[in-house]
């Protein structure tokens, strides 16, 4: 292999440099997912901010992220890798659709992004589903209006958001499970924002 810096290679649609173009590729990945921040992509892929920062600064081409994005969204690998062609596969028949992903940290909504989600994983009786990122887990939830009962809920207590298990007690009382900080309250003491359908943990 020659180390001559003047040596060049022919770049074609199917033979592109793997040593650069990382920033542009990451921007296309963000576009395919519908994310507006690199932090949202870190959360989705389960990677650290330092890993993202390292690849971004070095302009390292993200082959693995491209493949994950293609499998998740159906976006064209050619477009993801080179920017050529159309962003999506024209004859794609996947059943994905877009949901809001609400990220919660320390009781505060820190971001709200759109993500692509497999329609097969959403029960048919949901009315307005959305995703919640909270305490190292993702929750699929559905907007709810009515009387709260046993289950896991997205709730607001004194202005702070959280996902908690709730049990209905006699006398119109609720028990909010939170380990050592579990407590009882009246239904009117909390605001219910959604009922959790499923949970996915990440580490």
Secondary structure as GFF3:
##gff-version 3
##sequence-region A 1 203
A	DSSP	alpha_helix	22	33	.	.	.	ID=ss1
A	DSSP	alpha_helix	38	45	.	.	.	ID=ss2
A	DSSP	alpha_helix	49	58	.	.	.	ID=ss3
A	DSSP	alpha_helix	63	73	.	.	.	ID=ss4
A	DSSP	alpha_helix	77	82	.	.	.	ID=ss5
A	DSSP	beta_strand	96	105	.	.	.	ID=ss6
A	DSSP	beta_strand	108	118	.	.	.	ID=ss7
A	DSSP	three_ten_helix	119	121	.	.	.	ID=ss8
A	DSSP	beta_strand	129	134	.	.	.	ID=ss9
A	DSSP	beta_strand	137	142	.	.	.	ID=ss10
A	DSSP	beta_strand	151	157	.	.	.	ID=ss11
A	DSSP	beta_strand	160	169	.	.	.	ID=ss12
A	DSSP	beta_strand	173	177	.	.	.	ID=ss13
A	DSSP	three_ten_helix	179	181	.	.	.	ID=ss14
A	DSSP	beta_strand	183	186	.	.	.	ID=ss15
A	DSSP	three_ten_helix	187	189	.	.	.	ID=ss16
A	DSSP	beta_strand	191	201	.	.	.	ID=ss17
###
